[in-house]
Amino acid sequence: MGLYIGGSQELVLGNVASTVTLVNDDYGDARASKLAVIRGSATVVVDENRLGGGEVSGLLRFQNDDLNEGRNLLGRLTLAITTAMNDQHKLGLDLDGNVGGNLFSPTTFGNSNVLEPKAPATLNTGAAVMTLSVTDTSQFAASDYEIQFTGATTGNIIRRSDGVVTAFDTSLSLTNSISIDGLDIAQAGGAAAGDRFLIKPFTSSASSISSVFSTPRALAVASPVAATMGTGNTGSLQQIALSARTNPPASLGLFFTFTGSNTYTRSDQGATVFTTPRPGH
């Protein structure tokens, strides 16, 4: 009798039966599993997409695709909210006049976010080390990314959620990094052609979130800057809104002196500033 799975993998051939087991993917990702057929000393990984229907293929697809997508969606939401709220909170003052700190535990990226191939997969031979950081939470895409090097600093990054491929050359960046979807992936050391990395930005965001303040007095909701109008002003200009961009402000006691209806000088700058666009500008 001959029995095959996954298109052509021999499960039973004559009076010899192979062993079916679960193995990790090429990156040793603990959250991903692959079906493998063991024949003697050879282990052949089976693509679950070639298994057809049935419970086994359904469970594998759920774990490797659906569950991973859900984890990325939840992680993206968590990372975006905590990063944005922490950044905003640091722009205020609390009830004691102190500069605001983090509302939530800041996300730190570690070994679980950047994976390299594990044996028996082909291992990286270069010296490249990749690190991950956030640049813009509004550009996040709920996806993992695979980096494939074609040279020491060149290669392609594949967004796994939709297969979009973006070429890169980290030597052209001042920070030796790849910028994609609000993320900055920095490279230290040179890679070898064929080296690969799996980037998982959102894998642990949702599970590691926690609040880091314990009293309402620590809520920094007061603005660190205030504005007053000169007592001798004769114009009709009014202040509509004021927002802090740094905390504390870089320069204190800043004065604006208007030299015309739409121009002014700043006490920290000698040049005239135009408050409204001029024709051709």
GROMACS elastic network, one bead per residue, 0.5 to 0.9 nm:
[ bonds ]
;  ai    aj funct       b0    kb
    1    12     6  0.69939   500
    1    13     6  0.60870   500
    1    15     6  0.74621   500
    2    10     6  0.74429   500
    2    11     6  0.76799   500
    2    12     6  0.52964   500
    2    14     6  0.59364   500
    2    15     6  0.88827   500
    3     9     6  0.85054   500
    3    10     6  0.62072   500
    3    11     6  0.54107   500
    3    13     6  0.64137   500
    3    14     6  0.88352   500
    4     7     6  0.67584   500
    4     8     6  0.56918   500
    4     9     6  0.52670   500
    4    11     6  0.51366   500
    4    12     6  0.67977   500
    4    13     6  0.83310   500
    5     8     6  0.60836   500
    5     9     6  0.52610   500
    5    10     6  0.66575   500
    5    11     6  0.64751   500
    5    46     6  0.84697   500
    5    50     6  0.84422   500
    5    51     6  0.66179   500
    6     9     6  0.58774   500
    6    10     6  0.88943   500
    6    46     6  0.61808   500
    6    47     6  0.69637   500
    6    48     6  0.74223   500
    6    49     6  0.82382   500
    6    52     6  0.76366   500
    7    50     6  0.64177   500
    7    51     6  0.71662   500
    7    52     6  0.89179   500
    9    37     6  0.73820   500
    9    44     6  0.80945   500
    9    46     6  0.78086   500
   10    13     6  0.63181   500
   10    17     6  0.82038   500
   10    18     6  0.71607   500
   10    37     6  0.79540   500
   10    39     6  0.84478   500
   11    16     6  0.84842   500
   11    17     6  0.59239   500
   11    18     6  0.51383   500
   11    19     6  0.74217   500
   11    20     6  0.78328   500
   11    37     6  0.72796   500
   11    38     6  0.89226   500
   11    39     6  0.86880   500
   12    15     6  0.71942   500
   12    16     6  0.58206   500
   12    18     6  0.61999   500
   13    16     6  0.53557   500
   13    17     6  0.64456   500
   13    18     6  0.83842   500
   14    17     6  0.80130   500
   17    39     6  0.81430   500
   18    37     6  0.64461   500
   18    38     6  0.57171   500
   18    39     6  0.52622   500
   18    40     6  0.78815   500
   19    36     6  0.82452   500
   19    37     6  0.57079   500
   19    38     6  0.50505   500
   19    39     6  0.68590   500
   19    40     6  0.89995   500
   20    35     6  0.70951   500
   20    36     6  0.57583   500
   20    38     6  0.63049   500
   21    34     6  0.84125   500
   21    35     6  0.59719   500
   21    36     6  0.54215   500
   21    37     6  0.65571   500
   21    38     6  0.76672   500
   22    33     6  0.62391   500
   22    34     6  0.55444   500
   22    36     6  0.59379   500
   22    37     6  0.87855   500
   22    45     6  0.89840   500
   23    28     6  0.86214   500
   23    32     6  0.87533   500
   23    33     6  0.57852   500
   23    34     6  0.52358   500
   23    35     6  0.63610   500
   23    36     6  0.65205   500
   23    45     6  0.80597   500
   24    27     6  0.74515   500
   24    28     6  0.50673   500
   24    29     6  0.62916   500
   24    30     6  0.68458   500
   24    31     6  0.85212   500
   24    32     6  0.63224   500
   24    34     6  0.58963   500
   24    35     6  0.87295   500
   25    28     6  0.53229   500
   25    29     6  0.62239   500
   25    30     6  0.84928   500
   25    32     6  0.63763   500
   25    33     6  0.61108   500
   25    34     6  0.60357   500
   25    45     6  0.88133   500
   25   117     6  0.86171   500
   25   118     6  0.84359   500
   25   121     6  0.84994   500
   26    29     6  0.77650   500
   26   116     6  0.82958   500
   26   117     6  0.52973   500
   26   118     6  0.59015   500
   26   119     6  0.75011   500
   26   120     6  0.77067   500
   26   121     6  0.53611   500
   26   122     6  0.81318   500
   27    30     6  0.88945   500
   27   115     6  0.59438   500
   27   116     6  0.55327   500
   27   118     6  0.53087   500
   27   119     6  0.85058   500
   27   121     6  0.78819   500
   27   197     6  0.80572   500
   27   198     6  0.71759   500
   28    31     6  0.87197   500
   28    32     6  0.79841   500
   28    33     6  0.89405   500
   28   115     6  0.78783   500
   28   116     6  0.81668   500
   28   117     6  0.69514   500
   28   118     6  0.57431   500
   28   119     6  0.83685   500
   29    32     6  0.54971   500
   29    33     6  0.79295   500
   29   112     6  0.83891   500
   29   115     6  0.76847   500
   30    33     6  0.75639   500
   31    63     6  0.75446   500
   31    64     6  0.74785   500
   31    68     6  0.78832   500
   32    60     6  0.83993   500
   32    63     6  0.66175   500
   32    64     6  0.53256   500
   32    65     6  0.89229   500
   32    68     6  0.83872   500
   33    60     6  0.69102   500
   33    63     6  0.75657   500
   33    64     6  0.68911   500
   34    45     6  0.66117   500
   34    46     6  0.69400   500
   34    47     6  0.74639   500
   34    48     6  0.74009   500
   34    60     6  0.73028   500
   34    64     6  0.86279   500
   35    44     6  0.86052   500
   35    45     6  0.59098   500
   35    46     6  0.54351   500
   35    47     6  0.73852   500
   35    48     6  0.71130   500
   35    56     6  0.89284   500
   35    57     6  0.89312   500
   35    60     6  0.81239   500
   36    43     6  0.63920   500
   36    44     6  0.53831   500
   36    46     6  0.54639   500
   36    47     6  0.87845   500
   37    42     6  0.82664   500
   37    43     6  0.57697   500
   37    44     6  0.52247   500
   37    45     6  0.64382   500
   37    46     6  0.72420   500
   38    41     6  0.70478   500
   38    42     6  0.57664   500
   38    44     6  0.63814   500
   38    45     6  0.87576   500
   39    42     6  0.52898   500
   39    43     6  0.64183   500
   39    44     6  0.80148   500
   40    43     6  0.80558   500
   46    49     6  0.85986   500
   46    50     6  0.76288   500
   46    51     6  0.79997   500
   47    50     6  0.55734   500
   47    51     6  0.71231   500
   48    51     6  0.52197   500
   48    52     6  0.78402   500
   48    56     6  0.85078   500
   48    57     6  0.55428   500
   48    58     6  0.84518   500
   48    60     6  0.66393   500
   48    61     6  0.69136   500
   49    52     6  0.66536   500
   49    57     6  0.73190   500
   49    61     6  0.77935   500
   50    53     6  0.89664   500
   50    57     6  0.85036   500
   51    54     6  0.80487   500
   51    56     6  0.83447   500
   51    57     6  0.59096   500
   52    57     6  0.69218   500
   52    58     6  0.89396   500
   53    56     6  0.81203   500
   53    57     6  0.62495   500
   53    58     6  0.69331   500
   54    57     6  0.57921   500
   54    58     6  0.61628   500
   54    59     6  0.87404   500
   55    58     6  0.50154   500
   55    59     6  0.60472   500
   55    60     6  0.85821   500
   56    59     6  0.52776   500
   56    60     6  0.62707   500
   56    61     6  0.86744   500
   57    60     6  0.51366   500
   57    61     6  0.61144   500
   57    62     6  0.84958   500
   58    61     6  0.52186   500
   58    62     6  0.60726   500
   58    63     6  0.86581   500
   59    62     6  0.50303   500
   59    63     6  0.61786   500
   59    64     6  0.85468   500
   60    63     6  0.52167   500
   60    64     6  0.59662   500
   60    65     6  0.80567   500
   61    64     6  0.52145   500
   61    65     6  0.53334   500
   61    66     6  0.67512   500
   61    67     6  0.85196   500
   62    65     6  0.55125   500
   62    67     6  0.57046   500
   62    68     6  0.81333   500
   63    66     6  0.62149   500
   63    67     6  0.50563   500
   63    68     6  0.65702   500
   64    67     6  0.64599   500
   64    68     6  0.58304   500
   64    69     6  0.84332   500
   65    68     6  0.52622   500
   65    69     6  0.59924   500
   65    70     6  0.86280   500
   66    69     6  0.51338   500
   66    70     6  0.62095   500
   66    71     6  0.86216   500
   67    70     6  0.50681   500
   67    71     6  0.61114   500
   67    72     6  0.85852   500
   68    71     6  0.50510   500
   68    72     6  0.61658   500
   68    73     6  0.86293   500
   68   143     6  0.87261   500
   68   203     6  0.84713   500
   69    72     6  0.50814   500
   69    73     6  0.61550   500
   69    74     6  0.86542   500
   69   142     6  0.70780   500
   69   143     6  0.71331   500
   69   144     6  0.89795   500
   69   161     6  0.78748   500
   70    73     6  0.50860   500
   70    74     6  0.61988   500
   70    75     6  0.84003   500
   70   142     6  0.86192   500
   71    74     6  0.52529   500
   71    75     6  0.58970   500
   71    76     6  0.84397   500
   71   142     6  0.86060   500
   71   202     6  0.74020   500
   71   203     6  0.66827   500
   71   204     6  0.85503   500
   71   206     6  0.80594   500
   72    76     6  0.58543   500
   72    77     6  0.84810   500
   72   141     6  0.85957   500
   72   143     6  0.60708   500
   72   144     6  0.78156   500
   72   200     6  0.84698   500
   72   201     6  0.81243   500
   72   202     6  0.53570   500
   72   203     6  0.64223   500
   72   205     6  0.88554   500
   73    76     6  0.52026   500
   73    77     6  0.63293   500
   73    78     6  0.87057   500
   73   141     6  0.82971   500
   73   142     6  0.51136   500
   73   143     6  0.80020   500
   73   202     6  0.80346   500
   74    77     6  0.51952   500
   74    78     6  0.61959   500
   74    79     6  0.86168   500
   74   142     6  0.83700   500
   74   202     6  0.79739   500
   74   205     6  0.80937   500
   74   206     6  0.63830   500
   75    78     6  0.50556   500
   75    79     6  0.59620   500
   75    80     6  0.83736   500
   75   142     6  0.78638   500
   75   201     6  0.81537   500
   75   203     6  0.64537   500
   75   204     6  0.68739   500
   75   207     6  0.83027   500
   76    79     6  0.52414   500
   76    80     6  0.59704   500
   76    81     6  0.84990   500
   76   137     6  0.85083   500
   76   140     6  0.67407   500
   76   141     6  0.73394   500
   76   142     6  0.58890   500
   76   143     6  0.87191   500
   76   201     6  0.81534   500
   76   202     6  0.57701   500
   76   205     6  0.75351   500
   76   206     6  0.83369   500
   77    80     6  0.53009   500
   77    81     6  0.61396   500
   77    82     6  0.85865   500
   77   140     6  0.89580   500
   77   142     6  0.87968   500
   77   205     6  0.87753   500
   77   206     6  0.82593   500
   78    81     6  0.53329   500
   78    82     6  0.60674   500
   78    83     6  0.83969   500
   78   202     6  0.85254   500
   78   205     6  0.61328   500
   78   206     6  0.56048   500
   78   209     6  0.76050   500
   79    82     6  0.53845   500
   79    83     6  0.59221   500
   79    84     6  0.83819   500
   79   106     6  0.86364   500
   79   107     6  0.70461   500
   79   137     6  0.77417   500
   79   202     6  0.72976   500
   79   205     6  0.58359   500
   79   206     6  0.75275   500
   79   209     6  0.86145   500
   80    83     6  0.54019   500
   80    84     6  0.60455   500
   80    85     6  0.84684   500
   80   136     6  0.86420   500
   80   137     6  0.50442   500
   80   138     6  0.73412   500
   80   140     6  0.78069   500
   81    84     6  0.53105   500
   81    85     6  0.59562   500
   81    86     6  0.83981   500
   81   137     6  0.82583   500
   82    85     6  0.52506   500
   82    86     6  0.59491   500
   82    87     6  0.84817   500
   82   102     6  0.88011   500
   82   103     6  0.77237   500
   82   104     6  0.60340   500
   82   105     6  0.77813   500
   82   106     6  0.70843   500
   82   107     6  0.81037   500
   82   209     6  0.80235   500
   83    86     6  0.52717   500
   83    87     6  0.61524   500
   83    88     6  0.86462   500
   83   104     6  0.83456   500
   83   106     6  0.69293   500
   83   107     6  0.77635   500
   83   134     6  0.86522   500
   83   137     6  0.74608   500
   84    87     6  0.51858   500
   84    88     6  0.61721   500
   84    89     6  0.85593   500
   84   137     6  0.72962   500
   85    88     6  0.50977   500
   85    89     6  0.59545   500
   85    90     6  0.85952   500
   85   102     6  0.80965   500
   85   103     6  0.70543   500
   85   104     6  0.80864   500
   86    89     6  0.50922   500
   86    90     6  0.62673   500
   86   100     6  0.87409   500
   86   101     6  0.71445   500
   86   103     6  0.55637   500
   86   104     6  0.67075   500
   86   105     6  0.87161   500
   86   106     6  0.77517   500
   87    90     6  0.53927   500
   87    91     6  0.70265   500
   87   101     6  0.86325   500
   87   102     6  0.77174   500
   88    91     6  0.54536   500
   88    92     6  0.74833   500
   88   100     6  0.89067   500
   89    92     6  0.56954   500
   89    93     6  0.83441   500
   89    99     6  0.87339   500
   89   100     6  0.56295   500
   89   101     6  0.65626   500
   89   102     6  0.67947   500
   89   103     6  0.70184   500
   89   219     6  0.77555   500
   89   220     6  0.59471   500
   89   221     6  0.71730   500
   90    93     6  0.78570   500
   90    99     6  0.64204   500
   90   101     6  0.52562   500
   90   102     6  0.68975   500
   90   103     6  0.89035   500
   90   220     6  0.73025   500
   90   246     6  0.83104   500
   90   247     6  0.69185   500
   91    99     6  0.72973   500
   91   100     6  0.66278   500
   91   101     6  0.88161   500
   91   220     6  0.77777   500
   91   221     6  0.85131   500
   91   222     6  0.88070   500
   91   223     6  0.73972   500
   91   224     6  0.73042   500
   91   244     6  0.62663   500
   91   245     6  0.67429   500
   91   246     6  0.59849   500
   91   247     6  0.51203   500
   91   248     6  0.77832   500
   92    98     6  0.84196   500
   92    99     6  0.61239   500
   92   100     6  0.55324   500
   92   101     6  0.88772   500
   92   219     6  0.84284   500
   92   221     6  0.53507   500
   92   222     6  0.52810   500
   92   223     6  0.51116   500
   92   224     6  0.57718   500
   92   244     6  0.79444   500
   92   247     6  0.70510   500
   92   248     6  0.87961   500
   93    96     6  0.76574   500
   93    97     6  0.52823   500
   93    98     6  0.53082   500
   93   100     6  0.54610   500
   93   218     6  0.85095   500
   93   219     6  0.76994   500
   93   221     6  0.60743   500
   93   223     6  0.62124   500
   93   224     6  0.59555   500
   93   247     6  0.85588   500
   94    97     6  0.52400   500
   94    98     6  0.54469   500
   94    99     6  0.65511   500
   94   100     6  0.61496   500
   94   216     6  0.86640   500
   94   217     6  0.60830   500
   94   218     6  0.52941   500
   94   219     6  0.52476   500
   94   221     6  0.62566   500
   94   222     6  0.63744   500
   95    98     6  0.74380   500
   95   216     6  0.83793   500
   95   217     6  0.51453   500
   95   218     6  0.67498   500
   95   219     6  0.73226   500
   95   220     6  0.70999   500
   95   221     6  0.83812   500
   95   222     6  0.78175   500
   96    99     6  0.89790   500
   96   217     6  0.70554   500
   96   218     6  0.78961   500
   97   100     6  0.88900   500
   97   220     6  0.84314   500
   97   222     6  0.85084   500
   97   224     6  0.86385   500
   98   101     6  0.89020   500
   98   218     6  0.82805   500
   98   220     6  0.78228   500
   99   220     6  0.69728   500
   99   224     6  0.82584   500
   99   247     6  0.69389   500
   99   248     6  0.74966   500
  100   103     6  0.85310   500
  100   218     6  0.71718   500
  100   219     6  0.69928   500
  100   221     6  0.82835   500
  100   247     6  0.86404   500
  101   212     6  0.89452   500
  101   213     6  0.85823   500
  101   218     6  0.82329   500
  101   219     6  0.86343   500
  101   220     6  0.78619   500
  102   105     6  0.67238   500
  102   106     6  0.71811   500
  102   211     6  0.83945   500
  102   212     6  0.67487   500
  102   213     6  0.76670   500
  103   106     6  0.85766   500
  103   210     6  0.86857   500
  103   211     6  0.58881   500
  103   212     6  0.57163   500
  103   213     6  0.61017   500
  103   219     6  0.80850   500
  104   107     6  0.88502   500
  104   209     6  0.66893   500
  104   210     6  0.55397   500
  104   212     6  0.53249   500
  104   213     6  0.77196   500
  105   108     6  0.89351   500
  105   208     6  0.79066   500
  105   209     6  0.59640   500
  105   210     6  0.54931   500
  105   211     6  0.60461   500
  105   212     6  0.59350   500
  106   209     6  0.78721   500
  106   210     6  0.88487   500
  107   204     6  0.87569   500
  107   205     6  0.66589   500
  107   208     6  0.78136   500
  107   209     6  0.77729   500
  108   133     6  0.84397   500
  108   205     6  0.87891   500
  109   112     6  0.76323   500
  109   113     6  0.60292   500
  109   114     6  0.82173   500
  109   131     6  0.77795   500
  109   132     6  0.63761   500
  109   133     6  0.73240   500
  109   201     6  0.76587   500
  109   204     6  0.88550   500
  110   113     6  0.56120   500
  110   114     6  0.69854   500
  110   131     6  0.81045   500
  110   132     6  0.83266   500
  111   114     6  0.55827   500
  111   115     6  0.67790   500
  112   115     6  0.66547   500
  112   199     6  0.88336   500
  112   200     6  0.74823   500
  112   203     6  0.75565   500
  112   204     6  0.79748   500
  113   131     6  0.87444   500
  113   132     6  0.78500   500
  113   198     6  0.79035   500
  113   199     6  0.57068   500
  113   201     6  0.56880   500
  113   202     6  0.77037   500
  113   203     6  0.67278   500
  113   204     6  0.80636   500
  114   130     6  0.69947   500
  114   131     6  0.71910   500
  114   132     6  0.77281   500
  114   197     6  0.67440   500
  114   198     6  0.57583   500
  114   200     6  0.62729   500
  114   201     6  0.81200   500
  115   118     6  0.87534   500
  115   196     6  0.87718   500
  115   197     6  0.56653   500
  115   198     6  0.50079   500
  115   199     6  0.65235   500
  115   200     6  0.80387   500
  116   123     6  0.76243   500
  116   124     6  0.72424   500
  116   195     6  0.85732   500
  116   196     6  0.65241   500
  116   198     6  0.64622   500
  117   120     6  0.85819   500
  117   121     6  0.60681   500
  117   122     6  0.66663   500
  117   123     6  0.54023   500
  117   124     6  0.68320   500
  117   195     6  0.86335   500
  117   196     6  0.69765   500
  117   197     6  0.71151   500
  117   198     6  0.83080   500
  118   121     6  0.55869   500
  118   122     6  0.73767   500
  118   123     6  0.62919   500
  118   124     6  0.89338   500
  119   122     6  0.66269   500
  119   123     6  0.66994   500
  120   123     6  0.81261   500
  122   195     6  0.87836   500
  123   195     6  0.74721   500
  123   196     6  0.83926   500
  124   127     6  0.82211   500
  124   128     6  0.88434   500
  124   191     6  0.82145   500
  124   192     6  0.74377   500
  124   193     6  0.89779   500
  124   194     6  0.73723   500
  124   196     6  0.66627   500
  124   197     6  0.87190   500
  125   128     6  0.89136   500
  125   191     6  0.75510   500
  125   192     6  0.60791   500
  125   193     6  0.85617   500
  125   194     6  0.83931   500
  125   195     6  0.67207   500
  126   152     6  0.80046   500
  126   189     6  0.81094   500
  126   190     6  0.62249   500
  126   193     6  0.80388   500
  126   195     6  0.68569   500
  127   188     6  0.80841   500
  127   189     6  0.53448   500
  127   190     6  0.53898   500
  127   191     6  0.56110   500
  127   192     6  0.76851   500
  128   152     6  0.82015   500
  128   153     6  0.89484   500
  128   187     6  0.63834   500
  128   188     6  0.55833   500
  128   192     6  0.80527   500
  128   195     6  0.86544   500
  129   186     6  0.81579   500
  129   187     6  0.57542   500
  129   188     6  0.51524   500
  129   189     6  0.62496   500
  129   190     6  0.82246   500
  129   191     6  0.83339   500
  130   177     6  0.87946   500
  130   185     6  0.63998   500
  130   186     6  0.55563   500
  130   188     6  0.64706   500
  130   189     6  0.88382   500
  130   197     6  0.80137   500
  130   199     6  0.88639   500
  131   184     6  0.82090   500
  131   185     6  0.56222   500
  131   186     6  0.52427   500
  131   187     6  0.67421   500
  131   188     6  0.82334   500
  132   183     6  0.71335   500
  132   184     6  0.58871   500
  132   186     6  0.64546   500
  132   199     6  0.81494   500
  132   201     6  0.75900   500
  133   182     6  0.89414   500
  133   183     6  0.59423   500
  133   184     6  0.52238   500
  133   185     6  0.65746   500
  133   186     6  0.81624   500
  133   201     6  0.86751   500
  134   137     6  0.70089   500
  134   182     6  0.62160   500
  134   184     6  0.60448   500
  134   185     6  0.88395   500
  135   139     6  0.89073   500
  135   179     6  0.85066   500
  135   181     6  0.88376   500
  135   182     6  0.51372   500
  135   183     6  0.54757   500
  135   184     6  0.63826   500
  136   139     6  0.58710   500
  136   140     6  0.73816   500
  136   181     6  0.77625   500
  136   183     6  0.68755   500
  137   140     6  0.55516   500
  137   181     6  0.84321   500
  137   182     6  0.58221   500
  137   183     6  0.81916   500
  138   181     6  0.85000   500
  138   182     6  0.70195   500
  139   180     6  0.84484   500
  139   183     6  0.83005   500
  140   143     6  0.85905   500
  140   180     6  0.86865   500
  140   181     6  0.51015   500
  140   182     6  0.54763   500
  140   183     6  0.75551   500
  141   144     6  0.87615   500
  141   159     6  0.88859   500
  141   161     6  0.85435   500
  141   181     6  0.61354   500
  141   182     6  0.83074   500
  142   161     6  0.74149   500
  142   201     6  0.87755   500
  142   202     6  0.76862   500
  143   159     6  0.64595   500
  143   160     6  0.60873   500
  143   161     6  0.52119   500
  143   162     6  0.84867   500
  143   200     6  0.75277   500
  143   201     6  0.78991   500
  143   202     6  0.79769   500
  144   158     6  0.85141   500
  144   159     6  0.62776   500
  144   160     6  0.55749   500
  144   161     6  0.69792   500
  144   198     6  0.72113   500
  144   199     6  0.57080   500
  144   201     6  0.67854   500
  144   202     6  0.80076   500
  144   203     6  0.87518   500
  145   157     6  0.65208   500
  145   158     6  0.54892   500
  145   160     6  0.56205   500
  145   161     6  0.83523   500
  145   197     6  0.82664   500
  145   198     6  0.58494   500
  145   200     6  0.66405   500
  145   201     6  0.84565   500
  146   156     6  0.82604   500
  146   157     6  0.55909   500
  146   158     6  0.50932   500
  146   159     6  0.67071   500
  146   160     6  0.70183   500
  146   196     6  0.70678   500
  146   197     6  0.57470   500
  146   199     6  0.60921   500
  146   200     6  0.88507   500
  147   155     6  0.72712   500
  147   156     6  0.59306   500
  147   158     6  0.64044   500
  147   195     6  0.81396   500
  147   196     6  0.54020   500
  147   197     6  0.50350   500
  147   198     6  0.63360   500
  147   199     6  0.76478   500
  148   154     6  0.86205   500
  148   155     6  0.55614   500
  148   156     6  0.53500   500
  148   157     6  0.62678   500
  148   158     6  0.80283   500
  148   193     6  0.81897   500
  148   194     6  0.64626   500
  148   195     6  0.60475   500
  148   197     6  0.68372   500
  149   152     6  0.72010   500
  149   153     6  0.72332   500
  149   154     6  0.57936   500
  149   156     6  0.64657   500
  149   157     6  0.85300   500
  149   191     6  0.68448   500
  149   192     6  0.68563   500
  149   193     6  0.53367   500
  149   194     6  0.55050   500
  149   195     6  0.53480   500
  149   196     6  0.63034   500
  149   197     6  0.87619   500
  150   153     6  0.78670   500
  150   154     6  0.55949   500
  150   156     6  0.77281   500
  150   191     6  0.84932   500
  150   192     6  0.72493   500
  150   194     6  0.59766   500
  150   195     6  0.77569   500
  151   154     6  0.50006   500
  151   155     6  0.65522   500
  151   190     6  0.83786   500
  151   191     6  0.64569   500
  151   192     6  0.56647   500
  151   194     6  0.78557   500
  151   195     6  0.86870   500
  152   155     6  0.85484   500
  152   189     6  0.83684   500
  152   192     6  0.54456   500
  152   193     6  0.68145   500
  153   168     6  0.80016   500
  153   169     6  0.54354   500
  153   170     6  0.53346   500
  153   171     6  0.60019   500
  153   176     6  0.84053   500
  153   187     6  0.81706   500
  153   189     6  0.89201   500
  153   190     6  0.64895   500
  153   191     6  0.64867   500
  153   192     6  0.86072   500
  154   167     6  0.76309   500
  154   168     6  0.56699   500
  154   170     6  0.66022   500
  154   171     6  0.79884   500
  154   191     6  0.86061   500
  154   193     6  0.86538   500
  155   166     6  0.85663   500
  155   167     6  0.58331   500
  155   168     6  0.56068   500
  155   169     6  0.67207   500
  155   170     6  0.89874   500
  155   193     6  0.83748   500
  156   165     6  0.63390   500
  156   166     6  0.54660   500
  156   168     6  0.58513   500
  156   169     6  0.86942   500
  157   164     6  0.83037   500
  157   165     6  0.57606   500
  157   166     6  0.52980   500
  157   167     6  0.63703   500
  157   168     6  0.73211   500
  157   178     6  0.87185   500
  157   180     6  0.89967   500
  158   161     6  0.88442   500
  158   162     6  0.85962   500
  158   163     6  0.59212   500
  158   164     6  0.57007   500
  158   166     6  0.64700   500
  158   167     6  0.88360   500
  159   162     6  0.61574   500
  159   163     6  0.52891   500
  159   164     6  0.53441   500
  159   165     6  0.65560   500
  159   166     6  0.82890   500
  160   163     6  0.50702   500
  160   164     6  0.74126   500
  161   164     6  0.81619   500
  166   180     6  0.88072   500
  168   171     6  0.89984   500
  168   172     6  0.86939   500
  168   177     6  0.89661   500
  168   178     6  0.67477   500
  169   172     6  0.58418   500
  169   173     6  0.76228   500
  169   176     6  0.83263   500
  169   177     6  0.83105   500
  169   178     6  0.77645   500
  170   173     6  0.53707   500
  170   174     6  0.83520   500
  170   175     6  0.78983   500
  170   177     6  0.51101   500
  170   178     6  0.61617   500
  170   186     6  0.80470   500
  170   187     6  0.72056   500
  171   174     6  0.75738   500
  171   175     6  0.83919   500
  171   176     6  0.55383   500
  171   177     6  0.79765   500
  172   175     6  0.86868   500
  172   176     6  0.70927   500
  172   177     6  0.86231   500
  173   177     6  0.60262   500
  173   178     6  0.77875   500
  174   177     6  0.77562   500
  175   178     6  0.87876   500
  175   186     6  0.69444   500
  175   187     6  0.83198   500
  176   185     6  0.85922   500
  176   186     6  0.58009   500
  176   187     6  0.56792   500
  176   188     6  0.74621   500
  177   184     6  0.63013   500
  177   185     6  0.52431   500
  177   187     6  0.56433   500
  177   188     6  0.88065   500
  178   183     6  0.80196   500
  178   184     6  0.56937   500
  178   186     6  0.62580   500
  178   187     6  0.80356   500
  179   182     6  0.69649   500
  179   183     6  0.57325   500
  179   185     6  0.64366   500
  179   186     6  0.86077   500
  180   183     6  0.53223   500
  180   184     6  0.66398   500
  180   185     6  0.81263   500
  181   184     6  0.85385   500
  183   201     6  0.83949   500
  185   199     6  0.87015   500
  187   190     6  0.79312   500
  187   191     6  0.88887   500
  188   191     6  0.89637   500
  191   194     6  0.84647   500
  191   195     6  0.64733   500
  192   195     6  0.56560   500
  193   196     6  0.89059   500
  200   203     6  0.56724   500
  200   204     6  0.87958   500
  201   204     6  0.80267   500
  201   205     6  0.80964   500
  202   205     6  0.53355   500
  202   206     6  0.77670   500
  203   206     6  0.78428   500
  203   207     6  0.85286   500
  204   207     6  0.54198   500
  204   208     6  0.61435   500
  204   209     6  0.87817   500
  205   208     6  0.55610   500
  205   209     6  0.64393   500
  206   209     6  0.57989   500
  207   210     6  0.88297   500
  211   214     6  0.80380   500
  213   216     6  0.81224   500
  213   218     6  0.66004   500
  213   219     6  0.79705   500
  214   217     6  0.86698   500
  214   218     6  0.74895   500
  215   218     6  0.56631   500
  215   219     6  0.75855   500
  216   219     6  0.54084   500
  216   220     6  0.89452   500
  217   220     6  0.78796   500
  219   222     6  0.86314   500
  220   223     6  0.81870   500
  222   225     6  0.88905   500
  223   226     6  0.72968   500
  223   242     6  0.89395   500
  223   243     6  0.76016   500
  223   244     6  0.69905   500
  224   244     6  0.69858   500
  224   246     6  0.88986   500
  224   247     6  0.67860   500
  224   248     6  0.67310   500
  224   249     6  0.77360   500
  225   242     6  0.80383   500
  225   243     6  0.77585   500
  225   244     6  0.65780   500
  225   247     6  0.87866   500
  225   248     6  0.83716   500
  225   249     6  0.75293   500
  225   252     6  0.89820   500
  226   242     6  0.76674   500
  227   239     6  0.81794   500
  227   242     6  0.79336   500
  228   231     6  0.88476   500
  228   239     6  0.87621   500
  229   232     6  0.85345   500
  229   233     6  0.73151   500
  229   238     6  0.83190   500
  229   239     6  0.84591   500
  230   233     6  0.54752   500
  231   234     6  0.88476   500
  233   236     6  0.84290   500
  233   237     6  0.89636   500
  234   237     6  0.88991   500
  235   238     6  0.88494   500
  235   261     6  0.85883   500
  239   242     6  0.76544   500
  244   247     6  0.71137   500
  244   248     6  0.87203   500
  244   249     6  0.76325   500
  245   249     6  0.77263   500
  246   249     6  0.53410   500
  246   250     6  0.72337   500
  247   250     6  0.77727   500
  248   251     6  0.84353   500
  248   252     6  0.87342   500
  249   252     6  0.64865   500
  251   254     6  0.67403   500
  251   268     6  0.81266   500
  253   267     6  0.86417   500
  254   266     6  0.70646   500
  254   267     6  0.58862   500
  254   268     6  0.69847   500
  255   265     6  0.82699   500
  255   266     6  0.57759   500
  255   267     6  0.51588   500
  255   268     6  0.80339   500
  256   264     6  0.63478   500
  256   265     6  0.57717   500
  256   267     6  0.64837   500
  257   263     6  0.86452   500
  257   264     6  0.53215   500
  257   265     6  0.53113   500
  257   266     6  0.64914   500
  257   267     6  0.79148   500
  258   261     6  0.72361   500
  258   262     6  0.75645   500
  258   263     6  0.57888   500
  258   265     6  0.63331   500
  258   266     6  0.88407   500
  259   262     6  0.78965   500
  259   263     6  0.55767   500
  259   264     6  0.50654   500
  259   265     6  0.70796   500
  259   272     6  0.80106   500
  260   263     6  0.50768   500
  260   264     6  0.68045   500
  261   264     6  0.84658   500
  262   273     6  0.85174   500
  262   274     6  0.59976   500
  262   275     6  0.53766   500
  262   276     6  0.63286   500
  263   272     6  0.64841   500
  263   273     6  0.55051   500
  263   275     6  0.58120   500
  263   276     6  0.81029   500
  264   271     6  0.86315   500
  264   272     6  0.56261   500
  264   273     6  0.53528   500
  264   274     6  0.67039   500
  264   275     6  0.75855   500
  265   268     6  0.85700   500
  265   269     6  0.68358   500
  265   270     6  0.64445   500
  265   271     6  0.62355   500
  265   273     6  0.59604   500
  265   274     6  0.89294   500
  266   269     6  0.51105   500
  266   270     6  0.67127   500
  266   271     6  0.77587   500
  266   272     6  0.78119   500
  266   273     6  0.79527   500
  267   270     6  0.71535   500
  269   272     6  0.81723   500
  274   277     6  0.69845   500
  274   278     6  0.79065   500
  277   280     6  0.82463   500
  277   281     6  0.59890   500
  278   281     6  0.54026   500
